[in-house]
Amino acid sequence: IRVPSARQLVYGDKRANPKGRLPDDTWILRPQDIPESFQAEEDTWYFPRINGTFKERQGWHGCQMPEQLLGRIIRACSHPDEVVLDPFSGSGTTLAVAKKLERQFVGFELSDEYGARAQQRLAEIKPGQPLDGAENPLVSAPTTKNGKRLEDRQRKSKAPK
């Protein structure tokens, strides 16, 4: 079964495959597609992928992670002055977040170009600097063509019966 891409549904993007994306074993549950019975505050984190319009986008790495997502993970797994290891540093986002959260950090990267750019990025960051991106990404979740938003569903489920 092929399903329309999010770009087709949300933005009406004509560049996507008109037959839908190819099925695979990966499921991406968008906030606006969550079943009514699902409680969002249980154990699911919503963070949009970093695209070209995001302020935090570095623009030279195709798989940049959101700073707020990494911040949540680093805060849960370490304390200030402890060491954060990123064996696949890429654009250096994990290292940048570790520095902002006042952690020590060690990163490895096979690409000399990515390594140099990550070092340049880290040189511009000061410890204690705020993380880029929305702390609560649900607030910025796009609506579908039917106008559904996760916040609307949460309000409805919390309303007194």
C-alpha positions as CSV (number, residue, x, y, z in Angstrom):
1,I,0.0,0.0,0.0
2,R,1.4,3.4,-0.9
3,V,0.5,6.4,1.2
4,P,0.8,10.1,0.2
5,S,3.8,11.8,1.5
6,A,3.5,14.5,4.2
7,R,4.6,17.1,1.7
8,Q,1.7,16.2,-0.5
9,L,-0.9,16.1,2.3
10,V,0.2,19.2,4.2
11,Y,1.7,21.5,1.6
12,G,0.2,20.1,-1.7
13,D,3.7,19.6,-3.0
14,K,3.7,18.5,-6.6
15,R,7.3,17.2,-6.6
16,A,6.5,14.1,-4.6
17,N,5.7,10.8,-6.3
18,P,2.0,11.1,-7.3
19,K,1.5,7.4,-6.5
20,G,2.7,7.9,-2.9
21,R,5.9,6.9,-1.1
22,L,7.2,3.4,-1.3
23,P,6.2,1.3,1.7
24,D,9.0,0.2,4.1
25,D,9.3,-1.0,7.7
26,T,9.5,2.5,9.1
27,W,6.4,4.3,10.3
28,I,6.4,8.0,10.9
29,L,3.5,9.1,13.1
30,R,2.7,12.7,12.5
31,P,1.0,14.6,15.4
32,Q,-2.0,15.4,13.3
33,D,-2.5,11.7,12.3
34,I,-2.6,10.3,15.9
35,P,-5.7,8.2,16.8
36,E,-8.1,9.9,19.2
37,S,-7.4,7.2,21.9
38,F,-3.6,7.9,22.0
39,Q,-2.4,10.0,24.9
40,A,0.4,12.2,23.5
41,E,1.9,13.0,26.9
42,E,2.7,9.3,27.7
43,D,6.0,8.4,26.0
44,T,6.2,10.0,22.6
45,W,8.4,13.0,21.7
46,Y,7.6,15.1,18.6
47,F,10.4,16.9,16.9
48,P,10.3,17.9,13.2
49,R,13.2,17.1,11.0
50,I,15.4,20.1,10.3
51,N,14.6,21.4,6.9
52,G,15.8,24.4,4.8
53,T,13.6,27.0,6.4
54,F,14.7,26.3,10.0
55,K,16.8,28.9,11.8
56,E,19.1,26.2,13.1
57,R,19.7,24.6,9.7
58,Q,23.5,24.5,8.9
59,G,22.8,23.9,5.2
60,W,25.7,21.6,4.5
61,H,24.6,18.3,6.0
62,G,21.6,16.4,4.9
63,C,20.7,14.7,8.2
64,Q,21.0,17.4,10.8
65,M,19.2,16.6,14.1
66,P,17.0,19.1,16.1
67,E,18.9,20.7,19.0
68,Q,16.0,20.4,21.3
69,L,15.7,16.6,20.8
70,L,19.4,16.1,21.5
71,G,19.1,18.5,24.5
72,R,16.4,16.4,26.0
73,I,18.5,13.2,25.5
74,I,21.7,14.8,26.9
75,R,20.0,16.3,29.9
76,A,18.5,12.8,30.7
77,C,21.8,11.0,30.3
78,S,24.4,13.3,31.8
79,H,25.2,16.1,34.2
80,P,27.1,19.3,33.6
81,D,30.9,18.7,33.2
82,E,30.3,15.0,32.2
83,V,31.5,13.8,28.8
84,V,29.2,13.3,25.8
85,L,30.5,11.0,23.0
86,D,29.3,11.3,19.4
87,P,31.1,8.7,17.3
88,F,29.4,9.9,14.1
89,S,29.5,13.7,14.5
90,G,28.3,14.8,11.1
91,S,27.3,18.5,11.4
92,G,28.3,18.6,15.0
93,T,24.8,19.2,16.5
94,T,25.3,16.7,19.4
95,L,28.6,18.4,20.3
96,A,27.1,21.9,19.9
97,V,24.3,21.0,22.2
98,A,26.7,19.4,24.7
99,K,28.7,22.6,24.8
100,K,25.6,24.7,25.2
101,L,24.5,22.5,28.1
102,E,28.0,22.8,29.7
103,R,29.1,19.2,29.1
104,Q,32.5,18.1,27.9
105,F,32.3,16.4,24.5
106,V,34.3,14.1,22.2
107,G,33.3,13.6,18.5
108,F,34.6,11.5,15.6
109,E,33.9,12.1,11.9
110,L,35.3,10.4,8.9
111,S,34.7,13.3,6.5
112,D,37.4,15.9,6.8
113,E,35.0,18.6,5.4
114,Y,32.3,17.8,8.0
115,G,34.9,17.7,10.8
116,A,36.3,21.1,9.8
117,R,32.8,22.6,9.6
118,A,31.7,21.1,12.9
119,Q,34.9,22.6,14.5
120,Q,34.1,26.0,13.1
121,R,30.5,25.7,14.4
122,L,31.7,24.8,17.9
123,A,34.1,27.7,18.0
124,E,31.1,30.1,17.6
125,I,29.2,28.6,20.5
126,K,29.5,29.6,24.2
127,P,28.6,27.3,27.1
128,G,25.2,28.2,28.5
129,Q,23.9,29.5,25.2
130,P,20.2,28.6,24.6
131,L,19.3,25.7,22.3
132,D,17.8,26.5,18.9
133,G,14.4,25.3,18.0
134,A,11.0,25.1,19.7
135,E,11.0,23.5,23.2
136,N,7.4,22.3,22.5
137,P,7.3,21.3,18.8
138,L,3.6,20.3,19.1
139,V,2.7,24.0,19.1
140,S,4.2,24.4,15.6
141,A,2.8,21.1,14.2
142,P,1.3,21.9,10.7
143,T,-2.4,21.3,10.1
144,T,-3.6,18.8,7.5
145,K,-5.9,19.8,4.7
146,N,-8.7,18.8,7.0
147,G,-7.5,21.3,9.6
148,K,-6.6,18.8,12.3
149,R,-4.0,19.7,14.9
150,L,-2.8,17.7,17.8
151,E,-3.5,20.5,20.3
152,D,-7.1,20.4,19.3
153,R,-7.3,16.7,20.1
154,Q,-5.6,17.2,23.4
155,R,-8.0,19.9,24.4
156,K,-10.9,17.7,23.4
157,S,-9.6,14.7,25.4
158,K,-9.0,16.8,28.5
159,A,-12.4,18.5,28.5
160,P,-14.7,17.5,31.3
161,K,-17.3,15.0,30.3
